Amino acid sequence: MPRDLKAYLQDILGAGESILEFIGTKSLDEYQKTDQTKAAVERKYSIIGEAINQALSHYPELAGKINMDRDIVDFRNRIIHEYFTVNDVLIYSITKRDLPELLAEIRELLLEMPS
């Protein structure tokens, strides 16, 4: 039985907020030197991708409401299955450029949901 859509969205939001906290004001160079932070960030991105994948699977009406939803799932798959192709610059730039927009979309979806 699938989880409630709200639970998946909250997982995405929580993981994304953690990533932003982990990276904080670190420069790319500082990020690259911290294996613990990199591992934590990659783990949280895998949660985001899996939560979106599960949500899309169980709630097809969600399709198109999250920009780049399939790209995010593909990124998760790359982190998990092709970990050797993931580089720090890519993850850092996605975090700085794209993650805030994703979190804004998720917050909006949560606001639209009945209590």
N, C-alpha and C positions, 0 to 999 in steps of 0.2 A: 504494500500500500504506500503510495507516495506521501511525502510530507506536505504540509500546507505550503502554498506558494510564499506566503509571508515569511516562513522559516528560511526558505532558500534565499530570499532577498535579504534577510537579516544576516545570514551567513556571509553573503557577498559584501554587504556593508561593513560588517565587523572585520572581515579579512582585509578589506581595502584600507580601512582606518588604521589597522595594525601596520600595514605596509608603510603608510605615510608616517606613522610614529617611528617605525624602525629606521627609516631613512632620514627623517627629520630634515635637518639642514646640512647633512653630510654632502660633501662634494663627491663627484664621481670617483676621484682618486681615493678619498676616505672610504667610500662604499666598497671599492675593489679590494681594499686591504682588510676587510672584516668578514671572514668566512662565516662567522656565526650569523651576522646580519643577512648576508647573501642567502644562506640556507633558510633562514626564517622567511625572507621575502619570497623566495621560490616556493616554499611550502604554502604560503598564503595565496599566491597566484594559482597554485594547483587547486586550492579550495574554491577560489572564485570561478575558475573554469569548470570545475565539476558541478558546482551549484547551478551555474547557468545551464550546463548540459542537462542536468536532471530536471530543472525547472522547464526547459524547452520541451523535454521529452514528455513530461506529465501535464504540462499546461501549454499546449500549442498556441493558444491565444496570446502568449507572451512574445511570440516571434515578431521581430520588427520593432518592439518597444524598447529594446536595448541596442543602441548603436554597436555595430561590429560584434554582435553576439557570437556568430560562428567563428570570427577571427579570435575571439577570446577563448573559445573552446579549443580551437586549433593551437593556440599558444600554450594552453594547459597540456595538451597532448605532447607538444614539443618538449616542454619542461620534464614531463614524466618519461616519455619514450625515446626522445632524442636529446637527452640532457647534455650530451657532449657538443651539441650545436648551439646551446644557449650561451650568450655572452653578456657580460656585466653591462656593457654600454647599452645594449638593447633593453634590458630590464630597467636600468636606471632611466633611460629616456621615456619608456612607456609609463613608468611611475610618475615622472614629472609632467609629461605631456597629456597622457590619456586617462590615467586613473582618476584624477579629480572630476573629469566629465562623467565617467562611469558612475562614480559615487553620487553625483548630482542626479543622474537618471534614476538610480536605485532609490534615493530618498524621495524623489517625485512619485515613483510607483508605489512606494509604501504609504505616502500621504493619500493617494487615490484609493487605497484599499479600505474596506469597511473595518471598523475597530473590532 
